[in-house]
């Protein structure tokens, strides 16, 4: 065990080193910020795996958003009862259609000023502690509750205003989360404690990996958070520290506010936007999954044992070993990792759910945390599809050109989360 623990610690260092190796601007990395987030992550892993209070707190938050999604099913079943009243709902029904409630709800919270207030203070607090830009700090927390596409939809005004390089950072972060609405399904298949632990771990690691892979210099005047007043955008400058300057900025915001858009006009636009976003995401997911299957068919013509899953399994073996396993367990873990990356987490969870309790505690914890994310090929399609419906072509093209970085980010976040949690479970 001592040897495996040492290997596990070395693995965490290696994962960070890989992120550094692929960094777009090595000299621009804010190592102080990265170090602070790593310390917070280790403390969080210890708290959530060793304290019932921590587990209960995360579960309570997840239950609240699961309840919200269940409410959305009432609306879906009114129009499409045969889609909801089934033994197992499909991906579009369970994960995408709830956007029709979640996005308008958060737009309403924005309209009445609640969400801007949360963004302002949560952003300030996390940015103060971690040294990260305010919006990026808020976005990782937002993903913990909403998932990637929902958080992107809610934050679309901010994304339109930010420069392209910061949009790429958000795209990388978006690879490493789950939607609160499916936590209940996860918990039925895998250990609930580690499912719930993985959610906040992933979003914190998403900030760490993105800060290394794609460090962006955000000037004080750019470190703002957009909010909506009526139908137009207003920026609130939260970077100033001198009271006089902040008062002046607030006065300028007040003077810039346009007339508030009528509520039902605002709500109608929000609902239509959510519907359009669902169609874009669904189309991209179908295309990416089908392309992956096509590649498997072509590889099968060369060798019947050759597939993307097997290739990624071989590639992932050294990383699985670095999570603190002996070679035989590492091969098994690597196979599960490869399957998850090429397909999705549900495929692996369904395969191991009947035998997960037979695994060693370390294997069970590491596997569960690694699986609890959307980091796979189809997620790339979801994110690109979401950005296509939000930002202009120039920003979307930059994200599309960095698909490799998005995939690396998702894999490294999953590995880092699994590695840190694995330190405390043997």
N, C-alpha and C positions, 0 to 999 in steps of 0.2 A: 504493500500500500504506500509506503514512504516513497519508493521509487516512482510509482505512478503519480503521486502527488507532485513530486518534483517535475516530472514530465509535463503534467498539467500546467504548472506555473510557467515552465519554459514555453509551452504552447501559446499561452496568452501573450507572452512577449513576441513570439514569432508572428502571431496574427497582426499585432500592431506594426511590426517591422514590415510585413507584406504591404500593409496600407501605406506605409512611408515609401516603400519601393515604387509604388504606382502613383504616388502623389503628383499632382499637376504642378504644384509650386512648393517644393520642399522647404525653401527658405522662408515661406510665408506662414508656416504652421505655428499656431499659438500653443506651444507645449505646456505653458502654465495652465491654460484652459483645459487642455486634454488631461493633464495630470489631476486637476481638481475633479473632473468628471469621472476619472477612473477610481479615485478614492470614494466618491459618492456611490459609484456602482458596486464596489466591493462591500461597502457598508449596507447598501440596499439589499444585495444578495444575502448577506448574513441575516438581516432583519426579516426578510420575507421567507427564508427557508427555516429559520430557527425560532421565530416568534409568531404565536397564534394571532396576536394583535395585528401584525402586518398582513398576514394572510386574510384575516377577516375584513380588513379595511379595503384591500384590493377587490375582494369578492363582492363586497357591498356596492362598490362603484360599478363593477361589471354587471351586477344584477340590475342596477338602475337602468343602464342602457339596454340590457336585454329586454327589460320590461317595455321600454320605448319601442323597440323593434317589434315586439309581440303586439303592441297596439297598432303598429302599421299593418300587420297581417290582417287585422279586422277590416281595414280599408281595402286591402288587396282582395280579400275573400268576397267582398261585396260585388266586385266586378268580375273576379276570376276565382270562383269558389273551388273549382277543380284543380287549381294550381296550389292552393293552400291546404285544403282538407285532404292531404295525402300522407302516406306513411313517411316519405322522405321528399322534401321539397328540392327542386333543382337549384342550380347556382343563381340563375337570374331572379327567381322568386325569393330565395332566402337572403341573398346578399345585395342584389342591385335594386330591386323594387322598393325596399325600405328607404332608399334615397329620396323617394317622393315625399316622405314625411320628414326625414332628418334634415335635409337641406332647407326646406321652407321653415321648419322650426327654428333652426339657427339663424336663418335670415330674419325671422321675426325678432329673435333676441338681439340681433344687430340693429334692427329698425328701432327698437325701443331703448337701445343704448346699453343693454346688459352685457352682450358679448364684447363690445369695445372696452368696457370697464374691466372685464376679466383679462382681455388681451393686454391692456395697459399694465395692470398690477402683477399678473403672473409673469408677463414678459420682463418687467423690470426686476422682479425677484430672481428669476432664473438667470437672466443676463448678468445680474450683479454677482451671483454666486459663481457662475461658470465662465464668465467673460465672453460668452457667445452673443451674437446680435439678438435683439429683442424678439423679432418675429420668429426666427429659427428656434429660439428657446421655447416660445409658446407652441409652435407647430408640433414639436415632438410630443408635448403633453396632449395636445389636441388629438394626435393620432392614437394615443393610448386608449382613448374612449371611443373615437369614431371610426378608426381605420383610415387607410390611405385615400381612397377616392372620395369619401365623404369629407375628410379634412381638406382636401384640395378644392372641393366644390364650395365649402363654406368660406375658404380663404381666397376665392378667385379674384377679388378686387385687389388684394395685396400682391398676388402673383402677376397681375397685369402691370402693376406699377414698378415692380422690382426689376433690376437688370438681369440679363439672361444668365449670367454666371451664378447668381443666387437662386434662380429657378432650377438650375442643374443640381444645386445642393439639396433643394427640397425634393427633387425627383429621386436622388440617391436615398434620402431619408425615407421616402415613401415605400421603398422596397422592403422595409423591415418592421412591419407592424401587422396586426390582425384587426378585424372588425369586431367590436364588442358583441354584435348580434350573433356571432357563431361561437362564442366562448362556451355557451351551454352545450353545443354539439361536441366541441373538443373535450369537455370535461366528462362526457359520457363514455369517451373512448380512452382517454389518458388520465394520469393522476392530476386532479384538480389543483393541488398545491403548486405544482411546477408549471402548469398552464398559466395560472394567475401570476406567478413569479416572472415568467418570461415576458409578459406584456410590458411592464415598466422597464425591465432590463433592456428589451429590444429598442425601445425609443431612446433611451439614454445612450446606448451603444450606437444607434443611428447617428446621433449628434457627434459622437467621438470619431467614428469612421469618416463621416462626411467632412469633419474639420481637418482630417489628415489628407484624405484623397483630393478634396477640392477646397482648399483654404481661400476664402474671399475677404478682401479688405473692405470692410463696410465703414465708410466715413460717418462721423457723427450726424451730418445733415441727411444721410441716407438711412440712418438707424431709426426709422419711423414706422408706425403701424397705421395702416389705412383703415378708415372707418366710413360707414355710410350715413349720410344725412339726406333723406329723400332718395333721389335717383342718381345723385352725383357723389363723387369721391372727395373726401377731405383727408388730409394727412395731419396727424397729431404728432408733433415733435416731442419725443420723450427723452431725448438724449441730453438736453441741457441740464446743468446742475445749478446754475446761478438762478436764484428766485426771480430776479428782474427779467432775465432773458426768457425764463419759462412763462412768466406772466404775459410778456409781449407775444410769445408764440401762441399762447392760448387765446389772446385777444384777436390775433390774426385769423385763427381758426374760426372764431365766432363770426368775424366779419365775412369770411369766405363761404359760410354755410348758405346753400340755396334753399328755396322753399321745399318743404317736405313733400314727397310724392304721396298721393293718396294710398292708404294702406292696401286696399284690395287690388289696386293696380300693381303695387309693389309685390304683393303675394302672388298674383297671377304670373308675373314675369319670373318669379322665383320657381314656381311649379313647372313652367314651360322649360326653364333652364335645366332643372333637375331631370325632366323627361328626356331632353336632348342628350344630356350627359350619359344617361343609362344606355341609350342606343349606341353611342359612340364606343363606350366601354365594352358592351356586349359584342359588337362587331370585331373589335380588336382582339378580344380574348379568343373568340372562335377561330380567327385567322391564325393566331400564334400557335394555339394548340394543334390545329390541323397541320401546320407547317412542321412542327416537331414530329408528328406521326409520320408525315411524308418522309422525313429524313430517316426515321427508323426503318421504314419500308425499303428505302434505297440501300441502307447499310445491310439489311437482311439479305439483299441480293448478293452481297460480297461474302458474308458469313452469317449463318443463321443465329449465331450467338452474339453477333455484333449489334449493339444498340446504344443509344445515347445514355441510357441508364447505366449500362455496364462500363462505358467509357468514363462517365463521371464518377462511378464507383471506384474505379482504379485511380483516377485523379485525386479523389478525396481520401484515399487510404492514409497517406502520411498525416493529413490534418486530423483524421479520426484518432490515429495513434497518439497525436499530441494532446488529445483530450484526456489522456490518462488511462489507456486501455492496453491490455496485452494484444499481441498480433491477431489472434483468432477473433477476439471481440472487436478489434479495430476493423477487420474485414467485414464483419457483419454490420457494424455501425456505418461504414463507408457505403455499403450497398443501400442501406436505408436513406442515407444522405443523397446518393445519386438518384434514387427513385423519386425522392421529394423534389429535387431541383428540376427534374425533367417533367414530372407530372404535377402533383401538388401534395400538400400535407395530408389531405383526407385519404389518399391512396395508401400511404404508409400507416397512418393511424388505424385504418380499417384492417390492415394486415396484421398489426401487432397487438391490437386491443385485447384479444383473447389470451395472450401470453405475456402481457406487459408486467404483470405481478411476479412472473418467474425470473425476470431480469434482476441483476444485482442493483442495489439502490443507486450506485453511481451511474450505471448504464441507463437505468430508468429515468433518472433526473436529466442527464445530458441529452438523451434522445428526445425526451418530451420538450425540453427547452429549444432544441435545434429545430424541431418540427413546427413549433408554434410561431410561425411567421408566414408571410405571403411571398417569401423570396424564391421565385421560380420564373421560368420563361413566360408563363401566361401573365404574371403580374407586370412584366415589362409592357405587355400590350395594354393592360388596364391603365397604367400610369401615362403612357404616351397618348392613349385615347383620351384620358381626362385632360391632359394639357392641351390637346388639339382643340378641345371645346372651350378652352379658357384663354390661352395666351396667343399672341400673334405668331406668324409662321417662322420668323427669325428665331424666336426663343424656342419654339417647338423643334426646329431643325437642329439646334444645338443639343437638345436633350436626346434626339434620335441618333445623333452622331456619337453619343456617349453611352450607348446601350451596354457596352462591355463594362464600363465603370459602374453602371447601375447594378449589374449582376455581381461584380466583385464586391460592391458595397453590401448587398444583401447577404452574400455568403459569409463575408467577414463578420458582419453583425451577428448572424446566427451562431457562428463559431465562437465569437467572443462571449456572447451571452451564455452559451452552453458551458464554455470553459470556466467562467467566473462562478456560475452556480455549482458546477462540478467540484470546485474547491471545498465546498462545505457539506457535500453529501457523498458518503462512502459506505 
